[in-house]
Amino acid sequence: MQTYDLIVIGAGAAGLLGAGTAAESGLSVLLIEKMEKPARKIRISGKGRCNITNTKQHDDFLEHVYPDSRFLNSALRNFSNFQTIDFFNSLGLKTVVERGERVFPESGKAWDVADCLVNWAKKSGVEIICNTKVKSLNIENNKICSVNADCNNIEKIIEAKYFLITTGGISYPLTGSTGDGYNFAKQAGHTITPLQPSLVPLEIKNHDIQLNKLQLKNVSLSLWVDGEYVDEEFGEMEFNVKGVTGAITLRLSRNAVSAVVAKKQVELKVDLKPALSSEQLQNRILREMQTLQTIEPLLRKLLPQQIIATFAKKANIRQNNKITDLDIKKIIETLKEMTFEVSGFSNFNESIVTAGGVSLKEIDSRTMKSKITENLYFAGEVINLDANTGGYNLQIAFSTARLAAQNIIKK
Ligand SMILES: Cc1cc2nc3c(=O)[nH]c(=O)nc-3n(C[C@H](O)[C@H](O)[C@H](O)COP(=O)(O)OP(=O)(O)OC[C@H]3O[C@@H](n4cnc5c(N)ncnc54)[C@H](O)[C@@H]3O)c2cc1C
């Protein structure tokens, strides 16, 4: 039976980059994937366009990484977002930089990114087997000697000198990331920190279904926990059947989810007119009122039709009434701070990433090597690292995988 130099478990972003890097330097590498095709998550990433990475400077990049960005420092220095861009460009995949310094393939197709990685890994000498699920590790004297795998209903024991776990989190499980890596890590003596959905839609108490599918652009959304201001994002948000989603909601969701889990009172306040101060709004309303009689046509001038009824309810004003000074005050207050109480969040099926994972304390951040089991490494989302939207999460996968593979090569 062949003993590989390295077995990589999971052919997603981290697995492909890690396996390819090791194979390029001459190691015999087996990459095991349980789905019928590698990189299913990359293929649906970035709404099918794949936001590969971004062009933020090092420190700026790290500000978007949780729960402890220092852990990523060495990996990002070793294989930075700029090196990722060069890497894909050198493989013939042209990239473009868009708003927010986000990097996408020029073709606009996430499939091109996935295929580029798969082809490169294969060319580098990686043996990829799909439809093969690793079920458990065989560990002797604190060292993994082999994995038990189910290959199309045939049980196999496959041996290697080193093992890299890149099984991802438990978000979007239909892509294959079902959390198996957490069990392997536990088997190898690791702690898994509590898992929570992140970059996830939030549910609103007594949600007004009328708002479903309404998109708000150029608004400011702030998160409040137990009456205290936490954070704020500017951009686009969207309502769904249960509450809110869209870029700025997702970015606030990590903190919101933690607060909901801790049973705290969580509120989202939308500033519908962030470019205007209350004073400027008042002047505008007074100008408009010179030709208008009632509240309703005024609201139509200020807001999208779909939100008017909910807005009037929240502001406690009657649309058909003649406008009073008190109404103007209430309208301005609600325009600057339309409050929604958060009652929950969507589950892992709808969360872009998993927060939590293999404890950072038990992995050497300079090598990605397990501090517990001798020949074990981790990379990607299985580690307790997650980040904002904007290409950060894929970059975490690439940087940690590159560092792990390079250290395995050194051994
Ligand atoms: C809808 C969506 C859109 C996203 N868009 C972006 C984006 O545009 N930019 C960005 O930076 N991030 C994005 N992300 C997040 C990003 O895709 C992930 O963080 C990243 O793919 C994680 O890479 P990974 O290699 O660690 O894990 P994954 O990509 O999840 O790969 C893990 C692989 O391991 C395999 N596997 C699991 N268990 C086993 C087992 N027992 N045996 C064999 N194989 C196994 C899985 O089938 C899977 O192929 C998005 C996520 C989602 C869900």
The ligand as an SDF file (V2000), in Angstrom:
LIG
                    3D

 53 58  0  0  0  0  0  0  0  0999 V2000
  -22.6380   31.5330   -0.5360 C   0  0  0  0  0  0  0  0  0  0  0  0
  -21.2230   31.8490   -0.1190 C   0  0  0  0  0  0  0  0  0  0  0  0
  -20.5470   32.8610   -0.7560 C   0  0  0  0  0  0  0  0  0  0  0  0
  -19.2510   33.1860   -0.3510 C   0  0  0  0  0  0  0  0  0  0  0  0
  -18.5900   34.1540   -1.0270 N   0  0  0  0  0  0  0  0  0  0  0  0
  -17.3300   34.4730   -0.6610 C   0  0  0  0  0  0  0  0  0  0  0  0
  -16.5760   35.4140   -1.3960 C   0  0  0  0  0  0  0  0  0  0  0  0
  -17.0130   35.9210   -2.4360 O   0  0  0  0  0  0  0  0  0  0  0  0
  -15.3260   35.7430   -0.9340 N   0  0  0  0  0  0  0  0  0  0  0  0
  -14.7940   35.1560    0.1760 C   0  0  0  0  0  0  0  0  0  0  0  0
  -13.6740   35.4890    0.5540 O   0  0  0  0  0  0  0  0  0  0  0  0
  -15.4490   34.2120    0.8450 N   0  0  0  0  0  0  0  0  0  0  0  0
  -16.6990   33.8320    0.4500 C   0  0  0  0  0  0  0  0  0  0  0  0
  -17.3650   32.8570    1.1250 N   0  0  0  0  0  0  0  0  0  0  0  0
  -16.6690   32.1460    2.2130 C   0  0  0  0  0  0  0  0  0  0  0  0
  -15.6120   31.2060    1.6140 C   0  0  0  0  0  0  0  0  0  0  0  0
  -16.1680   30.5770    0.4880 O   0  0  0  0  0  0  0  0  0  0  0  0
  -15.1640   30.1600    2.6320 C   0  0  0  0  0  0  0  0  0  0  0  0
  -14.7350   30.7920    3.8030 O   0  0  0  0  0  0  0  0  0  0  0  0
  -14.0240   29.3290    2.0410 C   0  0  0  0  0  0  0  0  0  0  0  0
  -14.4570   28.6580    0.8820 O   0  0  0  0  0  0  0  0  0  0  0  0
  -13.4970   28.3170    3.0460 C   0  0  0  0  0  0  0  0  0  0  0  0
  -12.5660   27.5090    2.3920 O   0  0  0  0  0  0  0  0  0  0  0  0
  -12.1310   26.1090    2.9940 P   0  0  0  0  0  0  0  0  0  0  0  0
  -11.2360   25.5000    1.9850 O   0  0  0  0  0  0  0  0  0  0  0  0
  -11.6530   26.2660    4.3730 O   0  0  0  0  0  0  0  0  0  0  0  0
  -13.4720   25.2570    3.1090 O   0  0  0  0  0  0  0  0  0  0  0  0
  -14.5230   24.8230    1.9870 P   0  0  0  0  0  0  0  0  0  0  0  0
  -14.4200   25.6710    0.7970 O   0  0  0  0  0  0  0  0  0  0  0  0
  -15.8080   24.7140    2.6850 O   0  0  0  0  0  0  0  0  0  0  0  0
  -14.0070   23.3800    1.5490 O   0  0  0  0  0  0  0  0  0  0  0  0
  -14.0640   22.2640    2.3970 C   0  0  0  0  0  0  0  0  0  0  0  0
  -14.0860   21.0190    1.5390 C   0  0  0  0  0  0  0  0  0  0  0  0
  -13.9020   19.8760    2.3810 O   0  0  0  0  0  0  0  0  0  0  0  0
  -14.7390   18.8440    1.9270 C   0  0  0  0  0  0  0  0  0  0  0  0
  -14.9690   17.9020    3.0280 N   0  0  0  0  0  0  0  0  0  0  0  0
  -15.6000   18.1660    4.2030 C   0  0  0  0  0  0  0  0  0  0  0  0
  -15.5970   17.0530    4.9740 N   0  0  0  0  0  0  0  0  0  0  0  0
  -14.9580   16.0820    4.2720 C   0  0  0  0  0  0  0  0  0  0  0  0
  -14.6590   14.7160    4.5370 C   0  0  0  0  0  0  0  0  0  0  0  0
  -15.0340   14.0970    5.6550 N   0  0  0  0  0  0  0  0  0  0  0  0
  -13.9680   14.0120    3.6040 N   0  0  0  0  0  0  0  0  0  0  0  0
  -13.6050   14.6080    2.4240 C   0  0  0  0  0  0  0  0  0  0  0  0
  -13.8800   15.8880    2.1210 N   0  0  0  0  0  0  0  0  0  0  0  0
  -14.5440   16.6220    3.0350 C   0  0  0  0  0  0  0  0  0  0  0  0
  -16.0010   19.5810    1.4840 C   0  0  0  0  0  0  0  0  0  0  0  0
  -16.7920   18.8070    0.6210 O   0  0  0  0  0  0  0  0  0  0  0  0
  -15.4150   20.8240    0.8370 C   0  0  0  0  0  0  0  0  0  0  0  0
  -15.1810   20.6360   -0.5430 O   0  0  0  0  0  0  0  0  0  0  0  0
  -18.6350   32.4830    0.7190 C   0  0  0  0  0  0  0  0  0  0  0  0
  -19.3290   31.4480    1.3370 C   0  0  0  0  0  0  0  0  0  0  0  0
  -20.6030   31.1160    0.9250 C   0  0  0  0  0  0  0  0  0  0  0  0
  -21.3190   29.9910    1.6010 C   0  0  0  0  0  0  0  0  0  0  0  0
  1  2  1  0
  2  3  1  0
  2 52  2  0
  3  4  2  0
  4  5  1  0
  4 50  1  0
  5  6  2  0
  6  7  1  0
  6 13  1  0
  7  8  2  0
  7  9  1  0
  9 10  1  0
 10 11  2  0
 10 12  1  0
 12 13  2  0
 13 14  1  0
 14 15  1  0
 14 50  1  0
 15 16  1  0
 16 17  1  0
 16 18  1  0
 18 19  1  0
 18 20  1  0
 20 21  1  0
 20 22  1  0
 22 23  1  0
 23 24  1  0
 24 25  2  0
 24 26  1  0
 24 27  1  0
 27 28  1  0
 28 29  2  0
 28 30  1  0
 28 31  1  0
 31 32  1  0
 32 33  1  0
 33 34  1  0
 33 48  1  0
 34 35  1  0
 35 36  1  0
 35 46  1  0
 36 37  1  0
 36 45  1  0
 37 38  2  0
 38 39  1  0
 39 40  1  0
 39 45  2  0
 40 41  1  0
 40 42  2  0
 42 43  1  0
 43 44  2  0
 44 45  1  0
 46 47  1  0
 46 48  1  0
 48 49  1  0
 50 51  2  0
 51 52  1  0
 52 53  1  0
M  END
$$$$
